[in-house]
Amino acid sequence: MINLTRGVSVESSTADVVGQSRPAEAPKFCRRRGRDKFPLGQKARASKLCRRRMKARTSSRLLRVGVTPTIRARILTRCWQRPLSTSTANSYDPPQFTSSSASTSSQRLPPLPASSAKLAALHARLSLPPRLPLTTLSRCLVDATADARPDHNNASLALLGRDLLANYTAEWLLCKYPRLPMNVLMAAQEGYVGSATLAAMRHEWGIEAAAAPGEEVDRGLLQFARVTPGNRMAPSGTERLKTAVDGGAAVRTPTARSDEGWHYRRGTSSRIVYDDEFGHELAPTDAAAAISATLETASADAVRAVFGALYLYAGAAPTHAFHAAHVLSRHLELHRLFSFTHPTRDLARLCAREGFASPVARLLSETGRLSRSPVFVVGVYSDADQLGEGAGASLEEARVRASAAAMRAWYLYSPPVDGVRLPSQDRKGTPWPPQMVDAGEVVT
């Protein structure tokens, strides 16, 4: 008889099935499950049905263990592509798939291909040019902490992309807002291409992070070695390592400055020369940082590597368009980046430098002067021109806010859009028009 209770093997002899009629009453499980669809004499058709069921069962097992659709289809094609014949139907033995914890002598899954569906979808989603191959895009998603080989990780591409993002963003801010103070310029640049912004961009692109790097990880996932969480105790045993103090003063984190031992004041000029593009101190190379990274740092390097790879394979023009579509399209409230200590004094110094009349505060309107919550609206004028307007609970507060509004309006001046042209935009046949260069921020 044909045993189909488990769907594993078909064992029968020719004498058992040839010359014998079908039993009058089939077993109950056959009638209930519909397994008496084919006569008992047709072994080939029964074996074909068995193979079809085993193929579906194998596919469901691979799906449960987390095998990607591409690899699952490849496994099923390789294992079930043998033609069906009556000579092999009697001796058919379906393959047995074992987990990764099985012995080395058992059958292993085929190696992962160089490309994946996630990687191809990311390439199409970002509208990258065909000249940028999938292998390079896959390399952009491998952090240096996951693979130390320079030709396999994204360290070099991320370094190029970091400089490109800093250059394109800085020149756009300087040409569009030529009067921005240096501190506001650095803060705005960090708001556009900082690590937090690039990490959010990685999430918007649909790039998922792998739990741990390895050869079996899909090429469309971000691979990096995660930082081990925790704040262990200091050698003294009385405090945490991250909050350790030395003689009552907090331990200063060493930097890469050449004047670190002299403890000079960190002014604006010093930040431009020694610090990074955001005005932050550069930390020295740490051995621990080379073996682990946070999700934000790895995500920022991956996005920078995509920009660097696009510049190498496609050129400056597509990189400019990609930067404008993914970076400059974001809305950043620049007026919230200003913080004035003495806006009235700054406004008076600005008017004296530019040859304007001295600013005068005038009360425009008020309500509830004798109540518990009065509101005063004050305007700052230079002759007949109103420079700013502000409201406050007192006359002094309204005057200070009006002066701060006048200073923000001066610094956020933007020339006409037709006159703004970036130096890196090369237009053949037309000369580059010089852009506006301001005298600089007000120093008091």
C-alpha positions as CSV (number, residue, x, y, z in Angstrom):
1,M,0.0,0.0,0.0
2,I,1.0,3.6,-0.4
3,N,1.7,5.4,2.8
4,L,0.7,9.0,2.5
5,T,0.2,9.8,6.2
6,R,3.4,11.8,6.5
7,G,4.1,12.6,2.9
8,V,7.8,11.5,3.2
9,S,8.2,8.4,1.1
10,V,6.3,6.1,-1.3
11,E,7.0,2.4,-0.8
12,S,5.2,-0.3,-2.6
13,S,5.9,-3.3,-4.8
14,T,4.6,-3.9,-8.3
15,A,2.8,-7.0,-7.1
16,D,0.9,-5.1,-4.5
17,V,-0.6,-2.5,-6.9
18,V,-0.9,-4.4,-10.2
19,G,-3.6,-6.9,-10.6
20,Q,-5.4,-5.9,-7.4
21,S,-8.5,-3.8,-7.3
22,R,-9.0,-0.8,-5.1
23,P,-10.5,-1.6,-1.7
24,A,-14.2,-1.0,-1.4
25,E,-13.8,1.3,1.5
26,A,-10.8,3.5,1.8
27,P,-9.4,4.4,5.2
28,K,-11.1,7.3,7.0
29,F,-8.2,9.6,6.9
30,C,-7.9,9.3,3.1
31,R,-11.6,10.1,2.6
32,R,-11.5,13.0,5.0
33,R,-8.3,14.6,3.7
34,G,-9.0,13.9,0.1
35,R,-5.9,11.7,-0.4
36,D,-7.7,9.1,-2.5
37,K,-7.8,11.5,-5.5
38,F,-5.7,9.2,-7.6
39,P,-6.0,5.4,-8.0
40,L,-3.5,3.3,-6.2
41,G,-2.0,2.1,-9.4
42,Q,-0.8,5.4,-10.6
43,K,2.4,5.7,-8.6
44,A,3.9,8.5,-10.7
45,R,1.0,10.8,-10.2
46,A,0.9,10.0,-6.4
47,S,4.7,10.8,-6.2
48,K,4.1,14.0,-8.0
49,L,1.5,15.0,-5.5
50,C,3.8,14.1,-2.7
51,R,6.6,16.2,-4.2
52,R,4.3,19.2,-4.5
53,R,3.3,18.9,-0.9
54,M,6.9,18.5,0.3
55,K,7.9,21.6,-1.8
56,A,5.2,23.7,-0.1
57,R,6.2,22.4,3.3
58,T,9.9,23.1,2.7
59,S,9.0,26.6,1.6
60,S,7.1,27.3,4.8
61,R,10.0,25.9,6.9
62,L,12.5,28.3,5.1
63,L,10.1,31.2,5.6
64,R,9.8,30.5,9.4
65,V,13.6,30.5,9.9
66,G,13.9,33.9,8.2
67,V,15.4,32.9,4.7
68,T,15.0,35.8,2.2
69,P,12.6,35.2,-0.8
70,T,15.5,35.2,-3.2
71,I,17.4,32.5,-1.4
72,R,14.2,30.5,-0.8
73,A,13.4,30.5,-4.5
74,R,16.9,29.5,-5.3
75,I,16.9,26.6,-2.9
76,L,13.5,25.3,-4.1
77,T,14.7,25.5,-7.7
78,R,17.9,23.6,-7.1
79,C,16.3,20.9,-4.9
80,W,13.1,20.2,-7.0
81,Q,14.3,20.6,-10.6
82,R,14.8,16.9,-11.2
83,P,12.4,15.5,-13.8
84,L,9.7,13.1,-12.6
85,S,9.9,9.5,-14.0
86,T,8.4,6.2,-13.0
87,S,11.9,4.8,-12.4
88,T,12.7,7.5,-9.8
89,A,9.3,7.6,-8.3
90,N,9.8,4.5,-6.3
91,S,13.2,5.6,-4.9
92,Y,12.5,9.2,-4.4
93,D,13.8,10.7,-1.1
94,P,13.2,14.4,-0.5
95,P,16.1,16.5,0.8
96,Q,16.4,17.2,4.5
97,F,17.1,20.9,5.5
98,T,18.8,21.4,8.8
99,S,19.3,24.5,10.9
100,S,22.6,26.4,11.3
101,S,23.3,24.7,14.6
102,A,23.5,21.3,12.9
103,S,26.8,19.4,12.3
104,T,29.2,20.4,9.6
105,S,28.5,17.1,7.8
106,S,24.9,18.1,7.1
107,Q,23.7,19.9,4.0
108,R,24.3,23.7,4.2
109,L,22.4,26.5,2.5
110,P,23.9,28.0,-0.7
111,P,26.0,31.1,-0.3
112,L,24.3,34.5,-0.3
113,P,24.4,36.3,-3.6
114,A,26.2,39.6,-4.0
115,S,22.9,41.5,-4.6
116,S,19.5,41.3,-3.0
117,A,16.0,42.5,-3.5
118,K,16.4,45.1,-0.7
119,L,19.5,46.5,-2.4
120,A,17.8,46.7,-5.8
121,A,14.8,48.3,-4.3
122,L,17.0,50.9,-2.6
123,H,18.8,51.7,-5.8
124,A,15.4,52.3,-7.6
125,R,13.9,54.1,-4.7
126,L,16.7,56.7,-4.6
127,S,16.6,57.0,-8.4
128,L,20.4,56.4,-8.6
129,P,21.9,56.3,-12.1
130,P,22.7,52.9,-13.7
131,R,26.4,53.8,-13.6
132,L,26.4,53.3,-9.9
133,P,26.6,49.5,-9.5
134,L,24.8,47.5,-6.8
135,T,28.1,46.2,-5.5
136,T,29.2,49.8,-4.6
137,L,25.9,50.5,-3.1
138,S,26.3,47.4,-1.0
139,R,29.7,48.6,0.1
140,C,28.1,51.9,1.3
141,L,26.1,49.9,3.8
142,V,29.1,48.1,5.4
143,D,30.6,50.2,8.3
144,A,34.3,50.0,9.1
145,T,33.4,48.4,12.4
146,A,31.8,45.4,10.5
147,D,34.7,44.9,8.1
148,A,38.1,46.3,8.7
149,R,39.2,45.9,5.0
150,P,39.4,49.3,3.4
151,D,38.2,48.1,0.0
152,H,35.2,46.4,1.5
153,N,33.8,49.1,4.0
154,N,32.5,52.6,3.4
155,A,35.2,54.5,5.3
156,S,36.8,56.1,2.2
157,L,33.4,56.8,0.6
158,A,32.1,58.3,3.8
159,L,35.1,60.6,4.1
160,L,34.5,61.9,0.6
161,G,30.8,62.3,1.1
162,R,31.4,64.2,4.4
163,D,33.5,66.8,2.6
164,L,31.0,67.1,-0.3
165,L,28.1,67.6,2.0
166,A,30.0,70.2,4.0
167,N,31.1,72.1,0.9
168,Y,27.7,72.0,-0.9
169,T,25.7,73.0,2.2
170,A,28.1,75.8,3.3
171,E,28.3,77.4,-0.1
172,W,24.5,77.3,-0.4
173,L,24.0,78.9,3.0
174,L,26.6,81.6,2.4
175,C,25.2,82.5,-1.0
176,K,21.6,82.5,0.1
177,Y,22.2,84.2,3.5
178,P,25.4,86.2,3.1
179,R,25.1,87.9,6.4
180,L,24.8,84.9,8.7
181,P,27.2,84.9,11.7
182,M,29.7,82.1,11.9
183,N,28.2,80.4,14.9
184,V,24.7,80.4,13.3
185,L,26.3,79.1,10.0
186,M,27.8,76.2,11.9
187,A,24.6,75.4,13.7
188,A,22.6,75.6,10.4
189,Q,25.1,73.3,8.7
190,E,24.7,70.8,11.5
191,G,20.9,71.0,11.2
192,Y,21.1,70.1,7.5
193,V,23.9,67.5,7.3
194,G,24.5,66.6,11.0
195,S,24.7,63.1,12.2
196,A,21.1,63.2,13.7
197,T,19.7,64.5,10.4
198,L,21.6,61.9,8.3
199,A,20.4,59.1,10.6
200,A,16.8,60.3,10.1
201,M,17.5,60.4,6.3
202,R,18.7,56.7,6.5
203,H,15.4,55.8,8.1
204,E,13.4,57.7,5.5
205,W,15.3,55.9,2.7
206,G,14.1,52.6,4.1
207,I,17.5,51.2,5.1
208,E,17.2,48.8,8.0
209,A,20.0,48.0,10.4
210,A,21.1,44.4,10.9
211,A,21.3,43.0,14.4
212,A,25.0,42.0,13.9
213,P,27.3,41.9,10.9
214,G,28.1,38.7,9.1
215,E,28.3,36.9,5.7
216,E,24.8,35.7,6.0
217,V,23.3,39.2,6.4
218,D,21.3,40.5,3.4
219,R,23.3,43.0,1.4
220,G,20.5,45.6,1.6
221,L,20.9,45.9,5.4
222,L,23.2,48.3,7.3
223,Q,26.0,46.3,8.9
224,F,28.0,47.6,11.9
225,A,29.2,46.4,15.3
226,R,27.1,48.0,18.0
227,V,28.5,49.7,21.1
228,T,28.1,47.6,24.2
229,P,25.7,49.4,26.5
230,G,26.4,50.1,30.1
231,N,28.2,52.4,32.5
232,R,30.5,50.3,34.5
233,M,32.1,51.3,37.8
234,A,35.4,53.3,37.8
235,P,38.5,51.7,39.2
236,S,37.9,53.5,42.5
237,G,34.6,51.6,42.9
238,T,32.7,54.6,44.3
239,E,31.5,56.2,41.0
240,R,30.6,55.4,37.5
241,L,33.2,55.5,34.7
242,K,31.2,58.0,32.6
243,T,30.8,60.4,35.5
244,A,34.2,60.0,37.1
245,V,35.8,63.1,38.5
246,D,39.4,64.0,39.2
247,G,40.0,66.2,42.3
248,G,36.4,67.5,42.3
249,A,36.6,68.7,38.7
250,A,35.1,66.9,35.7
251,V,37.6,65.0,33.6
252,R,38.1,66.9,30.3
253,T,37.8,64.8,27.2
254,P,41.1,65.0,25.2
255,T,40.8,66.5,21.7
256,A,43.0,66.5,18.6
257,R,43.9,70.2,18.9
258,S,47.6,71.0,18.7
259,D,47.3,73.5,21.6
260,E,45.5,71.1,23.9
261,G,48.1,71.5,26.6
262,W,47.8,75.3,26.7
263,H,44.1,75.4,27.4
264,Y,43.5,78.4,25.1
265,R,40.0,79.9,24.8
266,R,37.9,78.4,22.0
267,G,37.0,81.4,20.0
268,T,35.3,81.5,16.6
269,S,38.6,81.6,14.7
270,S,40.0,78.7,16.8
271,R,36.8,76.7,16.0
272,I,37.3,77.3,12.3
273,V,40.9,76.2,12.2
274,Y,40.9,73.3,14.7
275,D,37.4,71.9,14.9
276,D,35.1,70.2,12.4
277,E,32.6,71.8,10.0
278,F,30.1,72.0,12.8
279,G,32.4,73.7,15.3
280,H,32.8,70.6,17.5
281,E,36.1,69.5,18.9
282,L,37.7,66.6,17.1
283,A,38.3,63.7,19.3
284,P,41.6,61.8,18.9
285,T,41.6,58.4,17.3
286,D,40.3,55.9,19.8
287,A,40.9,52.1,19.5
288,A,37.5,51.4,21.0
289,A,35.8,53.6,18.4
290,A,37.3,51.5,15.6
291,I,35.6,48.3,16.8
292,S,32.1,49.6,17.6
293,A,29.8,52.4,16.6
294,T,26.3,53.7,17.5
295,L,23.4,53.5,15.2
296,E,23.4,57.2,14.6
297,T,27.1,57.3,13.6
298,A,26.8,54.2,11.3
299,S,23.7,55.6,9.7
300,A,25.4,59.0,9.0
301,D,28.5,57.3,7.5
302,A,26.3,55.2,5.3
303,V,24.4,58.2,3.9
304,R,27.7,60.1,3.4
305,A,29.1,57.1,1.6
306,V,26.1,57.1,-0.8
307,F,26.9,60.7,-1.7
308,G,30.6,59.9,-2.2
309,A,29.9,57.0,-4.4
310,L,27.4,59.0,-6.5
311,Y,30.0,61.7,-7.0
312,L,32.6,59.2,-8.2
313,Y,30.4,57.3,-10.6
314,A,28.1,60.0,-11.9
315,G,29.9,63.3,-11.4
316,A,29.2,66.7,-9.8
317,A,25.9,67.6,-11.6
318,P,23.9,64.5,-10.4
319,T,25.4,64.9,-6.9
320,H,24.2,68.5,-6.8
321,A,20.7,67.5,-7.8
322,F,20.7,64.6,-5.3
323,H,21.9,67.0,-2.5
324,A,19.2,69.6,-3.4
325,A,16.5,66.9,-3.4
326,H,17.4,65.2,-0.1
327,V,19.2,67.9,1.9
328,L,18.2,71.4,0.8
329,S,14.6,70.4,0.5
330,R,14.3,70.2,4.3
331,H,12.9,73.2,6.2
332,L,15.1,74.6,8.9
333,E,13.9,77.5,11.0
334,L,17.0,79.6,11.0
335,H,15.5,82.4,13.1
336,R,15.4,80.0,16.1
337,L,19.2,79.6,15.9
338,F,19.9,83.2,17.0
339,S,20.6,84.0,20.7
340,F,21.4,87.7,21.5
341,T,22.8,88.8,24.8
342,H,22.5,92.5,24.3
343,P,20.4,93.1,21.2
344,T,19.9,96.8,21.8
345,R,23.6,97.5,22.0
346,D,24.2,95.3,18.9
347,L,21.6,97.2,16.9
348,A,23.1,100.6,17.9
349,R,26.6,99.4,16.8
350,L,25.1,98.1,13.5
351,C,23.4,101.4,12.7
352,A,26.6,103.3,13.5
353,R,28.7,101.0,11.2
354,E,26.3,101.2,8.3
355,G,25.7,105.0,8.6
356,F,22.1,104.8,9.7
357,A,20.4,107.0,12.2
358,S,20.5,105.8,15.8
359,P,17.6,103.4,16.6
360,V,14.7,104.8,18.6
361,A,12.0,102.7,20.3
362,R,8.4,103.9,20.0
363,L,5.3,102.5,21.6
364,L,2.9,101.3,19.0
365,S,0.1,99.9,21.1
366,E,-0.7,98.7,24.5
367,T,-3.5,96.9,26.4
368,G,-4.1,96.3,30.1
369,R,-1.4,98.6,31.5
370,L,-3.0,98.5,35.0
371,S,-4.0,94.8,34.9
372,R,-1.9,91.7,36.0
373,S,-1.0,90.8,32.4
374,P,-0.3,93.9,30.3
375,V,0.9,93.7,26.7
376,F,3.0,96.4,25.1
377,V,3.9,96.5,21.4
378,V,7.1,98.5,20.7
379,G,8.7,99.3,17.3
380,V,12.4,100.2,16.7
381,Y,12.9,103.0,14.1
382,S,15.8,104.5,12.3
383,D,14.4,107.9,11.1
384,A,11.2,106.9,9.4
385,D,12.2,103.3,8.7
386,Q,10.9,100.6,11.0
387,L,13.7,98.1,11.8
388,G,11.8,95.7,14.0
389,E,8.8,95.1,16.2
390,G,8.2,93.2,19.4
391,A,5.7,92.6,22.1
392,G,6.2,92.0,25.8
393,A,4.8,92.3,29.3
394,S,6.8,95.4,30.0
395,L,8.2,98.3,27.9
396,E,11.8,97.1,28.4
397,E,11.0,93.6,27.3
398,A,9.1,94.8,24.2
399,R,12.1,97.0,23.3
400,V,14.6,94.2,23.7
401,R,12.4,91.9,21.5
402,A,12.0,94.5,18.9
403,S,15.8,95.0,18.7
404,A,16.4,91.3,18.5
405,A,13.8,91.1,15.7
406,A,15.7,93.9,13.8
407,M,19.0,92.0,14.2
408,R,17.5,88.8,12.9
409,A,16.0,90.6,9.9
410,W,19.4,92.0,9.1
411,Y,21.3,88.7,9.4
412,L,18.6,86.7,7.4
413,Y,18.7,88.9,4.4
414,S,18.6,86.9,1.2
415,P,19.3,88.3,-2.3
416,P,17.0,87.5,-5.2
417,V,16.8,83.9,-6.2
418,D,17.9,84.7,-9.8
419,G,21.1,86.2,-8.5
420,V,22.1,83.3,-6.4
421,R,24.5,81.0,-8.1
422,L,26.8,78.5,-6.3
423,P,30.5,78.5,-7.2
424,S,30.5,74.7,-7.7
425,Q,27.7,74.9,-10.3
426,D,29.6,74.9,-13.6
427,R,27.6,76.4,-16.5
428,K,29.7,76.2,-19.7
429,G,29.6,79.4,-21.8
430,T,28.3,81.7,-19.1
431,P,30.6,83.6,-16.7
432,W,30.0,83.1,-13.0
433,P,28.4,86.2,-11.5
434,P,30.1,87.3,-8.2
435,Q,28.0,86.9,-5.1
436,M,27.4,89.3,-2.3
437,V,30.0,89.5,0.4
438,D,29.0,91.2,3.6
439,A,31.2,93.1,6.0
440,G,30.6,90.6,8.7
441,E,28.7,90.2,11.9
442,V,28.5,92.9,14.5
443,V,31.1,92.7,17.2
444,T,30.4,94.5,20.5
